[in-house]
Amino acid sequence: AQSVTQLGSHVSVSEGALVLLRCNYSSSVPPYLFWYVQYPNQGLQLLLKYTSAATLVKGINGFEAEFKKSETSFHLTKPSAHMSDAAEYFCAVSDMDTGRRALTFGSGTRLQVQP
Amino acid sequence: ETGVTQTPRHLVMGMTNKKSLKCEQHLGHNAMYWYKQSAKKPLELMFVYNFKEQTENNSVPSRFSPECPNSSHLFLHLHTLQPEDSALYLCASSQETGLNSYEQYFGPGTRLTVT
């Protein structure tokens, strides 16, 4: 069965600094991977996805993530943080082995952006 | 984002009440999901419906009763809930075909408080 681990439940960066949110996955077959963002009192919004094409995936709001099979990682980055990036971020994996439709989510990382 | 709508957005109910949460997706998808999001816990998948058939029930107590009358609508009927059921309930949808990437689109959620 697949699983997702997000290292760091809280990350704080200064405005303009690099954002790095870590995600490691466990899957018996090459997975599909996703990053979602959740703003307060809202649902989850898809940021980007990896579906076995290019390993460097670009998403919305200037975010990107790189799939590294050797490290079983899919870390999310943004070169320069903006105050509006403050939110909770979730990494998720789909189970391509069983074809199970539902995603497995990590426990989330709350990003704070300091002025 | 109005692809998936949920009503009501907020609900306060007593433990003896009966209420229903409604979800509607306007994306032409054929799979729908209920998730529970509690403070400091990962998203918990509750139910999955594919082409109106329930394909997954993750040991959810019977006080939660889902209904999927068609591929655009999903309900969650609630009765005799407990205070620990207070949470944000999220609905999601996806398109299940052989070529899709299993990404899910989320509604804004219903914030439920059980008193």
Interface residues (C-beta under 8 A of the other chain):
Chain A: Y32 F34 Y36 N41 Q42 G43 L44 Q45 L46 K49 T51 F90 S94 R100 R101 A102 L103 F105 G106 S107 G108
Chain B: E1 V4 Q6 A31 Y33 K41 P42 L43 L45 V48 N50 T55 E56 L90 A92 S94 E96 S101 Y102 E103 Q104 Y105 F106 G107 P108 G109 R111
